[in-house]
Amino acid sequence: MSAAEIADNKWELSSTKPPIGDAAGIAQMLLMGGFGLFFVWIIVFSIIAMVTPSSGGLADSYSKMGVDGTKTAE
């Protein structure tokens, strides 16, 4: 099949166009945009968590820990 025969086929020509005219095409674009924004949100907040010092973790409360049933030294 030559390139001219392929270009003459209307279904092949229409299959190369994105479906932006109907509700399913718009839903696909919104869904992919939502996934993209969610991915960017995960990356941004991961970077923020890596560079922000944390407080209130186990290392900060190590001096307050004691054995169950005994009093802690305050």
C-alpha positions as CSV (number, residue, x, y, z in Angstrom):
1,M,0.0,0.0,0.0
2,S,1.5,3.3,-1.0
3,A,1.5,6.6,0.9
4,A,-1.2,8.0,-1.4
5,E,-3.5,5.1,-0.7
6,I,-3.1,5.5,3.0
7,A,-3.7,9.3,2.8
8,D,-7.0,8.6,0.9
9,N,-8.4,6.5,3.7
10,K,-10.7,8.8,5.7
11,W,-10.7,6.6,8.8
12,E,-6.9,6.7,9.0
13,L,-6.8,10.4,8.5
14,S,-9.4,10.9,11.2
15,S,-7.7,8.5,13.6
16,T,-4.7,10.8,13.7
17,K,-6.7,13.7,15.0
18,P,-7.2,14.0,18.8
19,P,-10.8,13.6,19.9
20,I,-11.3,17.1,21.3
21,G,-14.8,17.8,20.0
22,D,-16.8,15.3,22.1
23,A,-17.3,14.8,25.8
24,A,-15.1,11.7,25.9
25,G,-12.1,13.6,24.5
26,I,-12.6,16.5,26.9
27,A,-12.9,14.0,29.8
28,Q,-9.6,12.3,28.7
29,M,-7.8,15.7,28.6
30,L,-9.2,16.7,32.0
31,L,-8.2,13.3,33.5
32,M,-4.7,13.4,32.1
33,G,-4.3,17.0,33.3
34,G,-5.5,16.0,36.8
35,F,-3.0,13.1,36.9
36,G,-0.3,15.6,35.8
37,L,-1.2,18.1,38.5
38,F,-1.3,15.3,41.1
39,F,2.2,14.2,40.0
40,V,3.5,17.8,40.2
41,W,1.9,18.2,43.6
42,I,3.6,15.0,44.9
43,I,7.0,16.2,43.6
44,V,6.7,19.7,45.0
45,F,5.7,18.7,48.5
46,S,8.3,15.9,48.5
47,I,11.0,18.5,47.8
48,I,9.5,20.9,50.4
49,A,9.6,18.0,53.0
50,M,13.2,17.2,52.1
51,V,14.5,20.7,52.7
52,T,12.3,21.7,55.7
53,P,13.6,20.7,59.1
54,S,11.1,18.5,61.0
55,S,10.2,19.0,64.7
56,G,8.2,16.9,67.1
57,G,9.6,13.6,66.0
58,L,11.0,10.7,68.0
59,A,14.4,12.3,68.2
60,D,13.0,15.4,69.8
61,S,11.0,13.5,72.4
62,Y,13.8,11.1,73.3
63,S,14.6,12.8,76.6
64,K,11.0,12.5,77.7
65,M,10.8,8.7,77.2
66,G,10.8,6.4,80.1
67,V,10.0,2.8,81.1
68,D,6.3,2.0,81.6
69,G,5.3,2.1,85.2
70,T,8.1,4.5,86.3
71,K,8.2,8.2,86.7
72,T,10.1,10.3,84.1
73,A,12.7,12.7,85.3
74,E,11.5,16.2,84.4
